[in-house]
Amino acid sequence: MNSEIVESFAQMVREKGMDKDVLAGILEDIFGILMKKKYGDNVKSNIVVNMDRGDIEVYREREVVEFVTDSQYQISLEELNRIGNDDELDIGDDYSEKIALSAFGRRAINLAKQQLNQKIREIEKEIVFKEYSELIGEIVIGDIYQQRKNDIFVNHNKNELVLPRAEQIPFEKYRKGETVRAIVKEVKREKEGSVPRVIISRADNLFLQRLFELEIPEIYDGIIEIKAIAREPGERAKVSVESQDKRIDAVGACVGMKGVRIHSIVRELNNENIDVIHHSNDIKVQIQRALAPGKLKNIEINTGERIATVYADSDQAALIVGRGGVNIKLAMKLTGYHIDFIREEKPIEEYEDDYELIEFKEELGEDIYNILINNRYDTALEVLRAGKAKLLEIEGLSEEKVDEIIELMESHLKED
């Protein structure tokens, strides 16, 4: 029965990957409890577990006395001499009696196995909790093995990690069996002793930072520092960087030759656009860089309320605000300032792009188009620079029609 028990417990070691010394300690505790159940709470016992040899030895210790008053804890010298006093023990010494495991009965041994399993499960939970608590903020790589509702379940070193909907990159497709990278964001459990729930994230700013550290050695080595990150996962991100070495261009190092470094990060993030900008302690400069590629004319700063009012030509609005407002939203996150955008109408003289008048032929109509062409107006800018008064001198153009022409030309130039 001895070898059978140890083999059963050794199998648990192999399956659970537990430390042998830990398991040996648990076995000592369990058999100590069995000894108390069999011989009383005050029994003195010694449990020796040798996992390598596959052996458990259980000893019951009793005091050698001349006259026994309690046979559970004492043995007389006369009885000891009768059964064999090989150690030549005398009164007052402790006698160690080896107890056969069969003496506990199979039911007690099965109970010991159950208790061992329970102890192992408790230790496993603590090991998982401690292991992943130490990994918070670090990247882990695992395989997707299940999808339930909005959650993705990932296998990492035989442990279950959860990628909730809120921590996923929007519109990213996840398939069973695929490998996924994410950071450990949180380790929690509903109550003491419950199975830890390990939350991982691909949407957190820290995941983007860790990818930069992996792909850009200068960041990992501390030569380039990431000062701030603003991100709309799966859509766009802005990263402000600063070089500690004047010889190294921070943005150039992050982007890499032909963009190879930043492209690898973009691919990992489901083609999320990433703007890398030079950090500045001058908030005006930082806001201007954060709102790129839009061009600003002026910036007013209210440092007390952390509000910035930016002024730009109306034709820069689309670039400054961005699709769905994402560019200006990220600029606010990156700088920590609320940004109010004031559009200013751009004088006609400052427009550089132009359109051939033939591009408006359908909207103007054949007759109006021919009138303008015949009066030597070949482009939109030529019409606008002529002005309303000049156009009203042309025969066949009413004031209402001139206003329509000017509005049409201006709208196209401002959209450009």
GIKA-V798639 format. One record per helix or strand of 2 or more residues. SS is the DSSP state (2 for helix, 1 for strand). FROM is the first residue (numbers start at 1). TO is the last residue. If there is no record, write none. Layout:
ss,from,to
SS,FROM,TO
SS,FROM,TO
This chain:
ss,from,to
2,2,16
2,20,39
1,44,50
1,55,65
1,74,76
2,77,83
1,94,99
2,101,104
2,106,133
1,139,148
1,151,156
1,159,163
2,165,167
1,179,188
1,197,201
2,205,215
2,217,220
1,224,232
1,236,243
2,250,255
2,257,268
1,273,278
2,283,290
1,298,302
1,307,313
2,314,321
2,323,335
1,338,344
2,348,350
2,357,364
2,366,374
2,380,392
2,399,415
